[in-house]
Amino acid sequence: MVYTTNDLINYVERIMLNEIPLEEVEGTIYKHFHPIAIYPIDVDKFNCDVKVHKGWIFHDLKKGEINVIYHVRYYDDNKIFGGCNAPSKWLIERVDGKWEIVKIIEKP
């Protein structure tokens, strides 16, 4: 369960690392962060480097935002996919006692 904003950041990092099965991830987070949804990789044959750096967090216990910079690199023997030092703003809401990302804003 994702009860704190730190839990939410760790959850996203675990998704990016493919530590959470695809069928357990849905919605905004799946479409934006799960490697299978983003890159044409064979999930059984890739390696990855992932780090999510938390910037500042602002919320009123119901809604808010988290600013992060993340680095993700997926690679196999031939190809590398990913992004380096990507700034991102996550709009969050507390739903049924847990934090969820409702929108992701990234600057090109």
N, C-alpha and C positions, 0 to 999 in steps of 0.2 A: 504494500500500500504506500501511496505517496502522500505523506502527511505534512512534511515541511518542504520549503523551497529547495533546501539542500538535497532532500530525497528526490525531488523532481529532476534536479540537475544530474544526480547519480543515475537515475532511471534512464534518462536520455543517453547518457554515456554508455550504459549497458546495452541499450538498443543499438547504438552505433557499432558497438563491438560484437553484435549478433549473439549476445548472451541470453537474450530473451527470445523465445520462439516467435516466429512470424505471426502465427495465429493468435498470439496473446497481445499483439500490438495493433492498434487501429486508429483511425481518425487522423488528425493533424500531425501527430508525432510519426505515425507510420509513413505517411506520404512524404514527409520531409527528411526523416533521419534513418529509416531502416535501409541497410545496404541493398537488399534485394529489390526494394521499390525504386531505388535511384540509379544504380549502376548495373551494367550487363555483366555481372560476375557470377561465377559458380561458387555458391556459398560454402561448399565443402572443400574448395581448393584455394581459398584466398587467405591472406594474412592482413592484419590491420594495425594501424597506430591511431589512437584517438585520445584527445584531451579536450575537455571543456573547461574553460577558465571563466569563473564567475566574476562579473563586473559589479554593478550595483543592483540592488533589489529594492523595489518600492511596492508596497501593497497596503491595503486598509483591512486586511483579514478576509476580504471578499473578492476583490479584484486587484490587479496590479501588473507589474512588468518586471522582467529580469533581463538585464543586458549581459550578454556573454560573448566571448570570442572562442571559437572552437577550431581545432585542427583535426582533420580526418584524412587518412590515406589508406586506401584498400589496394592491395597489389597481389598479383600472382607471378608466375614466371615471365610473363610477357608484357603486362600492362599495369599502369598505375592510374587510379582514379582518386579524386578527393579535392579538398580545399585546404588552404593554409591561412591561418589567422583570419577566419571569416567572422566579421562582426554580425551579431544577430540580436534582435529584440524579441522576446517571447512575451506575448500578452497572456496573462494567466487569470484563472478564476477558480474559486473554491467551490467544488461540487460534491455534495454529500460528504463533507468533511475532508476531502482530499484535493490537492492542487492539480489542475489540468491546464495544458497549453491550449488556448483557443485560437491563437493566430501567431504566425511567425513572420517577422519583418526582417529582411536582409537587404543591405545596400549593395548595389552592383559594383 
